[in-house]
């Protein structure tokens, strides 16, 4: 019997480490700006957003 390899779903990436997907909604212009900034820094958009969230949480904690 021939076994079929499971192909990755188009547009899906495997999680990095313990990260999980988190769905949110934003203004399309902000999304576009985040993606462009990530490209300019040769980073993934999720990495930019994770950094921004960490910084926001740190500022919030200091209040």
Buried (B, 14 or more C-beta within 10 A) or exposed (E): EEEEEEEEEEEEEEEEEEEEEEEEEEEEEEEEEBEEEBEEEEEBBBEBBEEEEEEEEEEEEEE
